[in-house]
Amino acid sequence: MIARTIVDVPAAQTDRLFDYLIPSHLAEIIQPGMRVVVPFGPRQIQGFVLDVTETSDVSRLKAIDEVLDPVPVLTDELLKLGKWLAEKTICFQISAFQAMLPAALKTAVIKEIHLKTDVSLLQPMLHTLFSEKSCVLWKEAVEALGGQLGVLRKAMESGQLAVHYVVKEKGKKKTEKWVRLHPEGDETLVKPTAHKQKELIRYLSERNEPIKSQELLQLTQSTRAVLKSLIDKGLIEEWDKETYRDPFQGIDVPTSPPLPLTDEQQQAFSSIKQSIDETKSETFLLHGVTGSGKTEIYLQTIDLVLKQGKEAIMLVPEISLTPQIVSRFKSRFGDQVAVLHSGLSVGEKYDEWRKIHRSEVKVVVGARSAVFAPFKHLGLIIMDEEHEMSYKQEDMPRYHTKEVAIERSLYHGCPVILGSATPSLETFARAQKGVYTLLSLKHRVNNRPMPSVDIVDMREELRAGNRSMFSVALMEALKLRLERGEQSVLFLNRRGYSTFVMCRDCGYVPQCEHCDISLTYHRSNHSLKCHYCGHEEAMPIKCPECQSEHIRFFGSGTQKVEEELARVLPEARVIRMDVDTTRTKGSHQQLLDAFGKGEADILLGTQMIAKGLDFPNITLVGVLAADTMLHIPDFRSAERTFQLMEQVSGRAGRHERPGEVLLQSYTPDHYSIQLVKTHDFETFYQTEMIQRKVGEYPPYRFMALVTISDPDLPNVIEKSQKITDFLKRTLSQETVILGPVVSPIARIKDRYRYQCMIKYKNEPKLIEALQQILQHYMRDTTQGQLQISLDMHPYFFM
């Protein structure tokens, strides 16, 4: 038999199947979806088996060295999805498959086979192997069975044995010590005066089942020394048992019953239910104002799917994956929920993934990569806050989670729900055209009013002599909340102390030496940092250009706002939430818990506080600079501004007390800010669509972005011109090709960057043309350090 394998070398030359001979002792075990170790040139490398066949065109075949997975890590569906992803995003197949697996599986692992049943039920060959121990190393098992691995595979498929991966260094299996009475222990060995030892034996004999060592010592108020002496005498046996790491340990989650649905909610729920019952692949846009109860619809539709014996994926943007969201799902579905997001350690992610892979859970709540959860009976995929930019992967493979979710739904015949108060224009346009089914929730639950929004013109504040970052109106509103004992949220879309540093005499601005971008000042360690490559340097005392001491900070970051608050409102207790304060594990949760318990009056933060927060005592939301995103050179800047302002304002007045929102702006008349006052998404949509039509931007046209980079500037200029000329010759007349031009950030990590933009409506030759460019430049080893990146749905143009 021959295994057709894709090898782990992400390069144009190796992006194809290589045939390897399956040795006779592995013939019964190798299946598509497994990882194997194969000889490749002079070295051994990892690969994925995509197909097993009987013939090959190659005359002399090398044999597979080793199997890394006794059971496939990728299902047949995920193998198909990987091929689709590689074609769609124009990436290497190996990159697509690697994106679907947890990081722990990409590191060195030791495999163990664990006994999951009574030894007597095993086949004779396995019986001898497990007669004295419940865990055997994979290598040991292979040697002992003399190549008859089919026996092992059948025992795994029936659940008698299970394979565990022990990850070296990065994430080890977590174990706990368990004890029970030894069936042949001699109690006469215990002295009559050893009361503590006798008490332990009595407790275990009455319990008559294993218990954690730690728990036993707590319940009997005994010590480790007492237990150890009984183990040494052979009266008690102790062993290590694997346990999953629980990333939400210590979070008390009471069970919560389903809430009654409003008429609007019921209508939306019924439409989705019909699609689930008919096992139909249908994409719904659940467009509901903030606080309209979208989450309750998610919970009840998941419940429906679980009752049919199927599984569900619940996707949330990374920054709104707060413990608040997770606990809502845990309280409804308990241990059936696995959680995947970047805050977990490698080991925790691996444990959660294994629960899904072994079908021990039915629901996954997670960020972008959770869309690849290896479920076999998917009944529903939900994408909350579907407009969020973090759903777009910026490295290879550059996929958009929504496209992957819809592709998976076609395979499983299940609905996809896209939920948002401010859907992306592309999604809403598709719903208007009937490509997606539109479900609207226009009112908040219990008909609570939307918060009132006032816009403060900061130009007027300046004219009146107020140079502070707080307008008079915002200051008064904050003082009023402090008097009433209510809470406020202050939002600023910038971390750090100030946006840049400048000399007031000569205008010098410190730049990163590796990127063409100014450095940001961070007060905590008095340093300047580059937010692109991580370069850091000390804050200069004098201007390096003219030696002037008038070197000052410009713009305000969260650190500076926090300091200013302490000066003007010394009595206010402030919690700051940004990337710098939430770096350590669990800090996100601790800060929100403290705020929820009323330990602070003001929550100050960046984007991470804009979504998913639901605290009854928040009655004021202040946005310090509503137009920071409005002037970024990007056709989506107005859309992002409106979405963010609407999301932030939705944090106020979600319960009994009415909410108030103050937006401070230097461009208060812009429609994206004005329309937040009336929470009018549809007018915003119509106004913005006119702008998009004039500029021929999505959703009127599709876009693709080609970025060319190299440490050698002349080479970048020459190659980007050649690539653009080739595209102009190859693609149709209707397709617009812009460029080549210098990227908005011209240099990152010492690489010069040029880009070329493609706008098209229907371009059948596009993928083929881009693949030709990649093949030509990436196969040619004389090209040096030239890199070409292709993005079929660009979200970032910087």
C-alpha positions in Angstrom: 0.0 0.0 0.0 1.1 3.6 -0.7 0.4 6.7 1.4 0.1 9.9 -0.6 1.5 12.5 1.7 1.9 16.3 1.9 5.2 17.1 3.6 5.8 19.9 6.2 7.9 22.1 3.9 5.9 25.2 3.1 7.4 26.0 -0.3 6.2 26.1 -3.9 8.4 23.2 -4.9 6.9 20.8 -2.3 3.3 21.9 -2.4 2.2 18.5 -4.0 1.7 14.9 -2.9 4.7 12.6 -2.4 4.2 8.8 -2.5 5.6 6.7 0.3 5.5 2.9 0.8 3.6 1.8 3.9 5.6 -0.9 5.8 3.7 -4.1 6.4 3.6 -3.6 10.2 1.9 -0.2 9.7 -0.5 -1.4 6.9 -3.5 -1.9 9.2 -3.2 1.4 11.0 -2.4 4.1 8.4 -5.4 6.2 7.4 -5.9 9.6 5.7 -5.7 12.5 8.3 -2.8 11.0 10.2 0.6 12.6 10.7 3.6 10.5 9.8 7.4 10.9 9.8 9.0 10.4 6.4 12.5 10.6 4.9 12.8 13.7 2.7 16.2 14.1 1.1 18.8 13.7 3.9 16.4 14.5 6.8 13.3 13.1 8.5 10.2 15.4 8.4 6.6 15.4 9.3 3.8 15.0 6.8 0.0 14.5 6.5 -1.4 11.4 4.8 -4.1 12.6 2.4 -4.8 9.3 0.6 -4.0 5.6 0.7 -3.7 3.9 -2.7 -2.4 0.7 -4.2 -0.4 2.2 -7.2 2.2 4.9 -7.8 3.9 6.4 -10.8 7.2 6.4 -9.0 9.4 3.3 -9.4 11.6 3.5 -6.3 9.7 4.5 -3.2 11.0 5.3 0.3 9.0 3.9 3.2 7.3 5.8 6.0 9.4 5.8 9.2 6.9 6.3 11.9 3.2 7.1 12.6 2.7 10.1 14.8 -1.0 9.6 15.4 -2.6 6.2 16.1 -5.9 7.8 15.2 -6.4 10.5 12.5 -6.1 14.1 13.8 -8.0 15.5 10.8 -11.4 14.2 9.7 -12.2 13.5 6.0 -14.2 16.8 6.1 -11.2 18.8 7.4 -9.0 17.3 4.7 -11.4 18.5 2.0 -11.7 21.8 3.8 -7.9 22.2 3.9 -7.7 21.7 0.1 -10.5 24.2 -0.4 -8.7 26.7 1.9 -5.4 26.3 0.0 -7.1 27.1 -3.3 -9.3 30.0 -2.0 -6.5 31.8 -0.1 -3.7 30.8 -2.5 -1.5 29.3 0.2 0.4 26.0 0.6 -1.7 23.0 1.5 0.6 22.3 4.5 -0.2 25.8 5.9 -3.9 25.1 5.6 -3.7 21.8 7.5 -1.4 23.2 10.2 -3.9 26.1 10.8 -6.5 23.5 11.9 -4.4 21.9 14.7 -3.5 23.2 18.2 0.1 24.4 18.8 0.8 21.5 21.1 0.6 19.0 18.2 3.2 21.0 16.3 5.8 20.4 18.9 7.7 17.2 19.9 5.4 14.7 21.6 5.6 11.3 23.3 2.6 9.1 22.8 1.2 6.9 25.5 -1.5 4.2 25.3 -3.9 4.3 28.3 -6.1 1.5 29.5 -9.8 2.6 29.6 -11.5 -0.7 30.6 -11.0 -3.9 32.6 -7.8 -5.8 31.5 -9.7 -9.1 31.3 -11.8 -7.6 28.4 -8.7 -7.1 26.2 -7.4 -9.4 23.5 -4.8 -11.9 24.8 -1.9 -10.0 23.1 -2.9 -6.7 24.7 -3.7 -8.5 28.0 -0.1 -9.4 28.6 0.9 -5.8 27.6 -1.4 -4.2 30.2 -1.4 -6.9 32.9 0.8 -4.9 35.2 0.3 -1.3 34.2 -2.5 0.9 32.9 -0.2 3.1 30.7 2.3 1.9 28.0 4.5 4.0 25.7 3.5 3.8 22.1 7.0 2.7 21.1 6.8 -0.1 23.7 3.4 -1.3 22.4 4.7 -1.3 18.7 7.7 -3.5 19.7 5.7 -5.8 21.9 3.0 -6.5 19.3 5.6 -7.3 16.6 3.9 -5.2 13.9 0.3 -6.4 14.5 -1.0 -2.9 15.1 -4.5 -3.7 13.8 -5.2 -5.2 17.2 -4.3 -1.9 18.8 -6.4 0.1 16.4 -9.5 -2.0 17.0 -9.1 -1.6 20.8 -8.9 2.2 20.3 -11.9 2.3 18.1 -13.9 0.4 20.6 -12.8 2.7 23.4 -10.9 0.0 25.4 -7.6 2.0 24.9 -7.0 5.7 24.3 -3.9 7.5 23.0 -2.5 10.5 24.9 0.1 12.9 23.6 2.6 14.1 26.2 3.9 17.3 24.9 7.6 18.0 25.7 8.3 21.2 27.5 5.4 23.2 26.0 2.4 21.6 27.6 2.6 18.5 29.7 -0.4 16.3 30.6 -1.7 17.3 34.0 -2.0 14.4 36.5 -3.5 14.1 40.0 -2.7 11.4 42.6 -5.6 8.9 43.4 -5.7 6.2 46.1 -7.7 3.1 47.0 -7.3 0.3 49.5 -5.0 -2.5 48.3 -7.2 -5.7 48.0 -4.4 -7.8 49.5 -3.2 -5.4 52.2 -2.4 -6.8 55.7 -4.0 -4.6 58.3 -2.0 -6.3 61.2 0.9 -4.2 60.0 -0.8 -1.1 61.5 0.1 -0.5 65.2 -2.9 -0.3 67.6 -1.7 3.2 68.7 -1.6 4.5 65.0 -5.1 6.1 65.2 -4.7 8.4 62.1 -3.6 5.4 60.0 -6.6 3.4 61.2 -8.9 6.3 60.5 -7.7 6.5 56.8 -8.2 2.8 56.3 -11.7 2.9 57.8 -12.7 5.8 55.6 -11.4 4.1 52.4 -13.1 0.8 53.3 -16.5 2.6 53.9 -16.1 4.6 50.7 -15.2 1.5 48.7 -14.1 3.5 45.6 -11.0 5.5 44.5 -10.5 9.1 45.7 -8.0 11.9 45.0 -5.2 11.8 47.6 -5.5 15.5 48.3 -9.3 15.2 48.9 -8.8 12.2 51.2 -6.3 14.2 53.4 -8.7 17.2 53.6 -11.7 15.1 54.5 -9.9 13.1 57.2 -7.8 16.1 58.3 -4.7 13.9 57.9 -1.2 14.5 56.6 0.9 13.2 53.7 3.2 11.4 56.1 0.4 9.2 57.4 -0.7 8.3 53.9 2.9 7.7 52.8 3.5 5.1 55.6 0.3 3.2 54.6 1.5 3.2 50.9 4.9 1.9 52.0 3.3 -0.9 54.0 1.3 -2.0 50.9 -2.1 -1.2 52.5 -3.0 1.6 50.1 -2.1 1.9 46.4 -1.6 5.3 44.8 -1.3 6.1 41.1 -1.3 9.1 38.8 -4.4 9.8 36.8 -4.6 12.2 33.9 -6.9 15.2 34.4 -7.8 18.0 32.0 -6.6 21.5 32.9 -9.6 23.6 33.5 -9.0 27.1 32.3 -12.0 28.3 34.2 -11.2 26.7 37.5 -12.5 28.6 40.5 -15.3 30.3 38.4 -18.5 29.4 40.1 -21.1 28.8 37.4 -24.6 28.3 38.6 -27.0 26.6 36.1 -29.4 29.0 34.4 -32.7 28.1 32.8 -33.7 29.4 29.4 -35.4 32.8 29.5 -38.8 33.5 27.8 -38.4 34.9 24.3 -40.0 38.2 23.2 -42.2 38.1 20.0 -39.2 39.3 17.9 -36.9 36.7 19.4 -39.5 34.0 18.9 -39.9 34.9 15.2 -36.1 34.7 14.6 -35.8 31.5 16.6 -38.6 29.8 14.6 -36.9 30.6 11.2 -33.6 29.1 12.4 -35.4 26.1 13.9 -37.0 25.3 10.6 -33.6 25.3 8.9 -32.2 23.0 11.6 -35.1 20.6 11.4 -34.7 20.4 7.6 -30.9 20.0 7.9 -30.5 22.8 5.4 -27.4 24.9 4.8 -28.7 28.5 5.2 -26.9 31.7 6.3 -28.9 34.0 8.6 -28.0 37.5 9.5 -29.4 38.2 13.0 -29.4 42.0 13.0 -30.3 43.1 16.5 -29.6 46.4 18.5 -27.3 46.1 21.5 -29.2 44.5 24.4 -31.9 42.9 22.2 -31.2 39.4 23.4 -29.2 37.8 20.6 -27.2 35.6 23.1 -30.5 34.0 24.3 -31.4 33.0 20.8 -27.9 31.5 20.4 -28.3 29.5 23.6 -31.7 28.2 22.7 -30.8 27.2 19.1 -27.7 25.4 20.5 -29.9 23.6 22.9 -32.2 22.5 20.0 -29.2 21.1 18.1 -27.8 19.2 21.1 -31.2 17.5 21.6 -30.9 16.2 18.1 -27.5 14.6 19.1 -25.5 17.1 17.0 -22.7 19.7 17.9 -22.4 23.5 17.7 -19.6 26.0 17.3 -20.0 29.4 18.9 -17.5 32.0 17.6 -16.8 35.3 19.3 -14.2 37.9 18.5 -11.0 37.5 20.5 -11.4 40.7 22.5 -15.0 40.0 23.5 -14.2 36.4 24.6 -14.6 37.5 28.2 -15.2 35.1 31.0 -18.7 36.7 31.2 -19.6 35.2 27.8 -18.0 31.8 28.6 -19.9 31.5 32.0 -23.2 32.1 30.2 -22.6 29.1 28.0 -21.1 27.0 30.9 -24.1 27.8 33.0 -26.5 26.5 30.3 -24.5 23.5 29.0 -22.1 22.7 31.8 -19.3 20.2 31.0 -20.5 19.9 27.4 -18.6 23.2 26.6 -14.9 23.4 25.5 -13.3 26.9 25.2 -10.6 27.9 22.7 -8.8 31.2 22.7 -5.4 32.8 22.8 -5.4 33.5 26.6 -5.0 29.7 27.3 -1.7 28.0 27.8 -0.5 25.6 25.1 -1.4 22.7 27.4 -4.9 24.1 28.1 -5.6 24.6 24.4 -4.4 21.1 23.7 -6.7 19.6 26.4 -9.7 21.5 25.1 -9.0 20.4 21.6 -8.7 16.7 22.7 -12.1 16.9 24.4 -13.5 17.9 21.0 -11.5 15.4 19.1 -12.7 12.6 21.4 -16.3 13.7 21.2 -16.4 14.4 25.0 -18.0 17.8 24.4 -20.8 19.1 22.2 -20.2 22.9 22.1 -17.1 24.9 21.4 -16.9 28.6 22.4 -13.9 30.2 20.8 -12.2 32.8 18.7 -11.3 32.6 15.0 -9.5 29.2 14.9 -12.4 27.4 16.7 -14.1 27.3 13.3 -11.9 24.3 12.6 -13.1 22.3 15.7 -12.9 18.6 14.6 -16.6 17.9 15.1 -18.2 15.1 13.0 -21.9 15.9 13.4 -22.1 19.7 13.2 -25.6 21.1 13.5 -25.0 24.8 13.9 -22.3 27.5 13.6 -22.8 30.9 15.2 -20.6 34.0 14.6 -21.3 36.7 17.1 -20.2 40.3 16.2 -19.7 39.1 12.6 -18.4 42.5 11.5 -15.3 42.2 13.8 -11.9 42.5 12.0 -10.3 39.9 14.2 -12.2 37.2 12.2 -9.8 37.8 9.4 -6.5 35.8 9.7 -3.6 38.0 8.7 -1.0 35.2 8.3 -1.0 32.3 5.9 -3.6 31.0 5.3 -5.3 34.4 5.0 -8.9 33.2 5.5 -12.0 34.9 6.7 -13.8 32.9 9.4 -17.2 33.6 7.8 -16.2 32.0 4.5 -14.9 28.9 6.3 -18.1 28.6 8.5 -20.3 28.8 5.4 -18.1 26.1 3.6 -18.4 23.8 6.6 -22.2 24.4 6.8 -22.5 23.2 3.1 -20.8 19.9 4.1 -22.9 19.3 7.2 -26.2 20.7 5.9 -26.6 23.1 8.9 -27.3 26.8 9.3 -24.9 29.6 10.1 -26.0 32.5 12.2 -24.1 35.8 11.8 -25.1 38.1 14.6 -24.4 41.8 15.0 -25.9 45.2 15.9 -23.7 46.8 13.2 -23.1 44.1 10.5 -20.4 44.7 7.9 -21.7 46.4 4.7 -20.9 43.3 2.6 -23.0 41.1 4.9 -25.9 43.5 5.1 -25.9 44.0 1.3 -26.1 40.2 0.8 -29.0 40.0 3.3 -30.8 42.7 1.3 -30.3 40.8 -1.9 -31.6 37.6 -0.3 -28.3 35.7 -0.4 -28.5 35.6 3.4 -31.8 35.4 5.4 -32.3 38.7 7.4 -33.7 38.4 10.9 -34.2 41.7 12.7 -34.5 42.5 16.5 -35.3 46.2 16.6 -36.0 46.6 20.3 -34.1 45.9 23.5 -35.4 43.2 25.9 -38.3 44.4 28.1 -38.4 47.5 25.8 -35.6 49.2 27.7 -34.7 52.5 26.0 -31.5 52.8 24.0 -29.0 55.1 25.8 -29.2 58.8 24.9 -26.1 60.0 23.0 -24.7 63.5 23.0 -21.9 64.7 20.8 -19.4 67.2 22.3 -17.6 69.4 19.8 -14.0 69.5 21.1 -13.2 72.5 18.8 -15.6 74.6 20.9 -13.9 73.4 24.1 -10.6 74.6 22.7 -12.1 78.0 21.8 -13.4 78.3 25.3 -9.9 77.7 26.7 -10.4 74.1 27.9 -7.1 72.3 26.9 -7.9 69.2 29.0 -8.7 65.8 27.3 -12.1 65.9 29.2 -14.8 68.2 28.0 -16.8 70.2 30.7 -19.9 68.0 30.0 -18.0 64.8 30.5 -16.3 66.0 33.7 -19.7 67.0 35.1 -21.3 63.7 34.1 -18.4 61.7 35.8 -18.8 63.8 39.0 -22.5 63.1 39.0 -22.0 59.3 38.7 -19.5 59.4 41.6 -22.1 61.2 43.8 -24.8 58.7 42.9 -22.5 55.7 43.4 -22.9 54.6 39.7 -20.2 53.3 37.4 -18.8 54.8 34.2 -16.8 53.5 31.2 -14.3 55.6 29.4 -13.1 54.5 26.0 -10.0 55.4 24.2 -8.7 53.5 21.2 -5.0 53.8 22.1 -2.8 52.1 24.6 0.5 53.6 25.8 1.0 57.0 27.3 1.1 59.1 24.1 0.9 58.4 20.4 4.3 60.0 19.6 7.1 62.2 20.9 8.2 65.4 19.1 10.8 68.1 19.5 9.0 71.5 19.7 12.0 73.3 18.3 13.0 71.4 15.2 10.0 69.0 14.7 12.0 65.8 15.1 9.9 62.7 15.8 11.7 59.5 16.9 11.1 56.7 14.4 11.7 53.0 14.6 15.0 52.1 13.1 13.5 49.0 11.4 10.1 50.3 10.3 8.9 53.6 8.9 6.6 54.4 11.8 6.9 56.8 14.8 7.6 55.2 18.2 4.9 55.2 21.0 5.9 56.4 24.5 5.1 54.0 27.4 5.2 55.6 30.8 5.5 52.4 32.9 9.2 51.8 31.9 9.9 55.3 30.4 10.6 53.9 27.0 9.6 54.3 23.3 8.2 51.2 21.6 7.4 50.2 18.0 3.9 48.5 17.9 4.9 46.7 14.6 8.2 45.0 15.3 8.6 45.3 19.1 11.7 47.5 18.9 12.2 49.4 22.2 14.6 52.2 23.2 15.0 54.7 26.1 13.1 58.0 26.0 15.6 60.7 25.0 16.2 63.6 27.5 17.3 65.9 24.7 16.4 66.1 21.0 19.0 63.9 19.1 18.8 66.4 16.2 19.1 69.9 17.7 19.9 69.0 21.4 16.8 71.0 22.6 15.2 70.0 25.9 11.8 70.8 24.5 11.0 67.2 23.6 7.3 66.6 24.4 4.5 64.0 24.2 1.7 64.3 21.7 -1.7 62.6 21.7 -3.0 60.6 24.6 -2.9 56.9 25.4 -4.7 55.1 28.2 -1.8 55.5 30.6 -1.9 59.3 30.2 -5.7 59.4 30.7 -5.4 57.3 33.9 -2.8 59.8 35.3 -5.0 62.8 34.3 -8.1 61.2 36.0 -6.1 60.8 39.2 -5.3 64.5 39.0 -8.8 65.9 38.3 -10.9 63.3 40.2 -8.6 62.0 43.0 -11.5 60.4 44.8 -12.4 58.1 41.8 -11.2 54.5 41.8 -10.0 53.7 38.3 -9.4 50.3 36.6 -7.4 50.5 33.3 -7.8 47.7 30.8 -5.5 47.5 27.7 -2.9 45.2 26.3 -0.4 46.3 28.9 -2.5 45.6 31.9 -4.0 42.3 30.7 -0.8 40.6 29.7 -0.7 38.1 32.6 -2.9 35.1 32.6 -6.3 35.6 34.2 -5.8 39.4 34.6 -8.7 40.2 32.2 -11.0 38.2 34.4 -9.7 39.7 37.7 -10.1 43.3 36.5 -13.7 42.7 35.3 -14.6 40.8 38.5 -13.3 43.7 40.6 -15.3 46.2 38.5 -18.4 44.0 38.7 -18.1 43.9 42.5 -18.0 47.7 42.6 -14.4 48.0 43.6 -13.9 50.8 41.0 -16.0 53.7 39.8 -14.5 54.1 36.3 -13.4 51.5 33.8 -10.9 53.0 31.4 -9.9 50.9 28.4 -9.3 50.2 24.7 -11.3 48.1 22.3 -11.4 45.2 24.7 -14.1 47.0 26.8 -16.3 47.9 23.8 -18.0 44.5 23.6 -19.6 41.8 25.6 -19.6 43.7 28.9 -22.9 43.6 30.8 -22.9 45.4 34.2 -26.1 46.7 35.7 -24.5 49.7 37.4 -22.9 51.3 34.2 -25.0 54.4 33.4 -22.3 56.5 31.6 -20.1 55.8 28.6 -17.6 58.5 27.6 -15.6 58.2 24.3 -12.6 60.5 24.6 -11.8 60.7 20.8 -14.5 59.4 18.6 -12.7 60.2 15.4 -9.3 58.5 15.9 -10.2 55.9 13.3 -12.0 58.2 11.0 -8.9 59.6 9.3 -7.0 56.4 8.7 -6.4 56.0 4.9 -8.9 53.1 4.5 -12.2 52.9 2.7 -13.7 51.2 5.8 -12.8 53.9 8.3 -16.3 55.4 8.5 -17.8 52.0 8.9 -15.4 51.0 11.7 -16.0 54.3 13.5 -19.8 53.8 13.4 -19.5 50.2 14.5 -17.2 50.9 17.4 -19.2 53.9 18.7 -22.4 51.9 18.5 -20.9 49.0 20.3 -19.4 51.1 23.1 -22.6 53.1 23.6 -24.4 49.7 23.9 -22.6 49.1 27.2 -24.7 51.8 29.0 -28.2 51.4 30.5 -28.6 47.7 29.8 -30.6 47.1 33.0 -33.0 49.2 35.2 -31.1 52.5 35.2 -31.1 54.6 32.0 -27.8 55.1 30.2 -26.1 58.2 28.8 -23.3 58.4 26.2 -21.0 61.3 25.5 -18.9 61.2 22.3 -16.1 63.8 22.1 -15.1 64.6 18.6 -13.2 67.1 16.4 -15.3 66.2 13.4 -18.8 66.0 15.1 -20.7 66.6 11.8 -19.5 63.4 10.1 -22.4 61.1 9.3 -20.7 58.1 11.0 -20.7 60.0 14.3 -24.0 61.8 13.9 -26.0 58.6 13.2 -24.8 57.0 16.5 -27.1 59.6 18.2 -30.2 57.9 16.7 -28.7 54.4 16.6 -29.7 54.4 12.9 -27.8 51.6 11.2 -30.0 51.6 8.1 -29.4 55.3 7.2 -25.7 54.8 7.9 -25.8 51.8 5.5 -27.5 53.8 2.7 -25.2 56.8 3.1 -22.0 54.7 3.2 -23.2 52.6 0.2 -23.3 55.8 -2.0 -19.7 56.5 -1.1 -18.7 52.9 -1.9 -20.4 52.9 -5.2 -18.6 56.1 -6.3 -15.2 54.6 -5.2 -16.0 51.2 -6.6 -15.3 49.5 -3.3 -16.9 46.4 -1.8 -19.7 45.3 -1.8 -19.9 46.7 -5.3 -16.6 45.0 -6.3 -14.3 42.3 -4.8 -10.8 43.2 -3.9 -7.4 41.5 -3.8 -4.1 42.9 -2.5 -0.6 41.9 -3.6 2.2 43.1 -1.3 5.8 42.7 -2.5 8.7 43.2 0.1 12.4 42.9 0.1 15.3 44.4 2.1 16.6 45.7 -1.3 14.5 48.7 -2.4 15.4 48.7 -6.2 14.5 45.0 -6.4 11.1 45.7 -4.8 10.4 48.5 -7.3 11.4 46.4 -10.3 9.5 43.3 -9.3 6.3 45.1 -8.3 6.3 46.8 -11.7 6.7 43.5 -13.5 4.0 41.9 -11.5 1.5 44.7 -12.2 2.3 44.7 -15.9 1.7 40.9 -16.0 -1.7 41.3 -14.3 -2.7 44.1 -16.6 -1.9 41.9 -19.6 -3.6 38.8 -18.2 -6.8 40.0 -16.6 -9.9 41.3 -18.4 -10.5 45.0 -19.3 -13.2 45.4 -16.6 -10.8 44.6 -13.8 -9.2 47.6 -12.3 -5.5 47.3 -11.3 -4.1 50.1 -9.1 -0.4 50.5 -8.5 2.3 49.6 -7.8 2.6 52.1 -5.0 4.5 52.3 -1.8 2.5 50.7 1.1 1.2 53.1 3.7 3.9 51.9 6.1 6.8 51.8 3.6 9.1 49.6 5.7 8.6 47.0 8.4 11.3 44.9 10.0 13.9 46.3 7.5 11.9 45.2 4.5 10.7 47.7 1.9 7.1 47.2 0.9 5.1 48.0 -2.3 1.6 47.0 -3.1 -0.8 46.5 -6.0 -4.6 46.5 -5.6 -7.0 44.6 -7.8 -10.8 45.5 -8.0 -13.0 43.1 -9.9 -16.6 41.9 -10.3 -16.1 38.6 -12.1 -12.6 37.6 -12.9 -12.2 33.9 -13.8 -8.5 34.2 -14.5 -7.5 35.9 -11.2 -6.6 32.9 -9.1 -4.7 31.3 -11.9 -2.7 34.5 -12.6 -1.8 35.0 -8.9 -0.7 31.3 -8.7 1.5 31.9 -11.7 3.1 34.9 -10.1 3.8 32.9 -6.9 5.2 29.9 -8.8 7.5 32.1 -10.9 9.0 34.2 -8.1 8.9 31.6 -5.2 10.4 28.8 -7.2 13.3 30.9 -8.5 16.0 30.6 -5.9 17.9 33.5 -7.5 15.2 35.9 -6.2 17.0 36.2 -2.8 14.8 37.5 0.0 11.9 38.7 -2.1 8.5 37.9 -0.5 5.1 38.1 -2.1 1.9 38.0 0.0 -1.5 37.7 -1.5 -4.7 38.6 0.3 -8.0 37.7 -1.5 -10.2 39.7 1.0 -8.0 42.4 2.4 -9.1 44.1 5.7 -5.8 45.9 6.4 -4.0 48.1 3.9 -1.3 49.5 6.1 
